[in-house]
Amino acid sequence: MIDAKAEFIKAYSNLPVPTREEVIVVIDGKPITWDVAYFEVSGDTQLGKKIVEKLVKMKILGCE
């Protein structure tokens, strides 16, 4: 999971600023933008962990 978190942060840092306002994933019926995801993931919140898990399941993160 730590590798996926680092991968997310690296991907976020390479995004154009306007793209960071776009929705990346939906958790519990709520759309999550890149900005919100970054805040949650970098803060090690429960929502951040859910976001990373879902992005791995969707093969957005952790793909080799």
Legacy VTK file of the C-alpha trace (Angstrom):
# vtk DataFile Version 3.0
C-alpha trace
ASCII
DATASET POLYDATA
POINTS 64 float
0.000 0.000 0.000
2.877 2.378 0.733
4.150 1.923 -2.823
0.682 2.691 -4.193
0.482 5.803 -1.992
3.865 7.004 -3.289
2.759 6.228 -6.840
-0.407 8.292 -6.314
1.542 11.265 -4.941
3.979 11.088 -7.862
1.105 10.964 -10.368
-0.617 13.901 -8.657
2.526 16.013 -8.707
2.843 15.504 -12.479
-0.734 16.560 -13.264
-1.519 19.912 -14.842
-3.159 22.142 -12.206
-6.586 22.307 -13.962
-6.739 18.495 -14.104
-6.485 18.296 -10.322
-10.073 19.538 -10.098
-11.375 16.552 -12.100
-13.018 13.517 -10.520
-10.748 10.483 -10.305
-12.897 8.042 -8.323
-16.273 7.651 -6.607
-16.252 6.413 -3.000
-19.533 5.644 -1.205
-21.445 7.440 -3.953
-19.397 10.635 -3.620
-17.157 11.907 -6.430
-13.558 12.497 -5.323
-11.327 14.927 -7.229
-7.574 14.618 -7.501
-7.220 17.527 -5.040
-9.432 15.907 -2.402
-7.769 12.545 -2.967
-4.338 14.101 -2.470
-5.429 15.769 0.758
-6.861 12.500 2.101
-4.039 10.227 0.899
-1.245 12.491 2.131
-3.049 12.849 5.479
-3.256 9.051 5.903
-7.000 9.220 6.562
-9.380 6.277 6.313
-10.872 7.852 3.186
-7.369 8.182 1.747
-6.783 4.476 2.302
-10.094 3.654 0.580
-9.142 5.865 -2.355
-5.775 4.152 -2.839
-7.361 0.687 -2.492
-9.983 1.493 -5.113
-7.414 2.971 -7.511
-5.348 -0.216 -7.184
-8.449 -2.368 -7.809
-9.233 -0.235 -10.862
-5.624 -0.771 -12.010
-4.948 2.953 -12.064
-2.208 2.447 -9.469
0.072 -0.501 -8.936
0.226 -1.548 -12.570
3.591 -2.788 -13.718
LINES 1 65
64 0 1 2 3 4 5 6 7 8 9 10 11 12 13 14 15 16 17 18 19 20 21 22 23 24 25 26 27 28 29 30 31 32 33 34 35 36 37 38 39 40 41 42 43 44 45 46 47 48 49 50 51 52 53 54 55 56 57 58 59 60 61 62 63
